[in-house]
Amino acid sequence: MSSKKPISKKIIDGIGIFLNGIFSAIGLSEFYKVGIKEETELYPFGVEGPVPYYYKTAELYSYVNLTYGIAFGILLAIGIWNWRENKTNEIIIFGLTCILILLQIFQGWAL
């Protein structure tokens, strides 16, 4: 079996790594900004309008973002490991990334 990956698999791996890196950075930066630095003046916490349930409190919002940041970070680490070792099918990692993104979107729709 050849150790070289076809270009299509490298592209799928690269897209998965990129998406996981971006979403992990967003989630962890939101946790840091709201949960640690407590910069909440620009966020509509409480019962102001149609916002997702996790906007009830700054603490809940920061924990939801921490959870997604860690989950995307784990997929990022697996993607980077797979890029180097080629042990897992790229489609599985990319599929898990898409599922996690959809889960985050659907959770945002929950009022």
PEBELUR-V965632 format. One record per pair of residues at least 6 apart in sequence whose C-alpha atoms are under 8 Angstrom apart, sorted by sequence separation. I is the first residue (numbers start at 1). J is the second residue. D is the distance in Angstrom with one decimal. If there is no record, write none. Layout:
BEGIN
i = (I | I)
j = (J | J)
d = (D | D)
END
This chain:
BEGIN
i = (33 | 34 | 54 | 55 | 82 | 44 | 54 | 82 | 46 | 47 | 45 | 46 | 54 | 44 | 45 | 46 | 79 | 45 | 45 | 79 | 78 | 40 | 75 | 75 | 75 | 35 | 34 | 35 | 34 | 72 | 34 | 35 | 34 | 35 | 72 | 31 | 32 | 31 | 30 | 31 | 31 | 30 | 31 | 30 | 68 | 28 | 27 | 28 | 27 | 27 | 28 | 27 | 28 | 27 | 28 | 26 | 27 | 24 | 25 | 23 | 24 | 23 | 24 | 24 | 24 | 23 | 24 | 21 | 20 | 21 | 20 | 20 | 21 | 52 | 53 | 20 | 52 | 52 | 53 | 17 | 52 | 53 | 17 | 52 | 16 | 51 | 50 | 17 | 16 | 17 | 13 | 13 | 10 | 13 | 16 | 20 | 12 | 16 | 19 | 12 | 15 | 13 | 9 | 13 | 16 | 12 | 3)
j = (39 | 40 | 60 | 61 | 88 | 51 | 61 | 90 | 55 | 56 | 55 | 56 | 64 | 55 | 56 | 57 | 90 | 57 | 58 | 93 | 93 | 58 | 93 | 96 | 97 | 58 | 58 | 59 | 59 | 97 | 61 | 62 | 62 | 63 | 100 | 61 | 62 | 62 | 62 | 63 | 65 | 65 | 66 | 66 | 104 | 65 | 65 | 66 | 66 | 67 | 68 | 68 | 69 | 69 | 70 | 69 | 70 | 68 | 69 | 68 | 69 | 69 | 70 | 71 | 72 | 72 | 73 | 72 | 72 | 73 | 73 | 75 | 76 | 107 | 108 | 76 | 108 | 109 | 110 | 75 | 110 | 111 | 76 | 111 | 76 | 111 | 111 | 79 | 79 | 80 | 79 | 83 | 83 | 90 | 93 | 97 | 90 | 94 | 97 | 91 | 94 | 93 | 90 | 94 | 97 | 94 | 86)
d = (5.8 | 5.9 | 5.6 | 5.6 | 6.1 | 8.0 | 5.0 | 7.7 | 6.4 | 6.7 | 5.0 | 4.6 | 7.2 | 7.0 | 5.4 | 6.2 | 7.9 | 5.6 | 6.5 | 6.7 | 7.8 | 7.1 | 7.1 | 8.0 | 7.1 | 7.0 | 6.5 | 6.2 | 7.7 | 7.5 | 7.9 | 5.1 | 5.9 | 7.6 | 7.8 | 7.8 | 7.8 | 4.5 | 6.6 | 6.8 | 5.6 | 6.3 | 5.4 | 7.8 | 7.8 | 6.5 | 4.6 | 5.5 | 5.8 | 7.8 | 8.0 | 5.9 | 4.9 | 4.2 | 7.5 | 7.1 | 8.0 | 6.9 | 6.6 | 7.8 | 4.1 | 6.7 | 6.6 | 7.5 | 4.9 | 6.3 | 5.2 | 7.1 | 5.1 | 6.8 | 6.5 | 6.4 | 6.0 | 7.5 | 7.9 | 5.1 | 5.3 | 6.1 | 6.4 | 7.9 | 5.4 | 5.1 | 5.5 | 4.5 | 7.6 | 6.2 | 6.9 | 5.7 | 7.0 | 6.7 | 6.7 | 6.7 | 7.7 | 5.7 | 7.0 | 6.9 | 6.5 | 5.2 | 7.7 | 7.2 | 7.9 | 8.0 | 6.5 | 7.2 | 6.7 | 6.9 | 7.9)
END
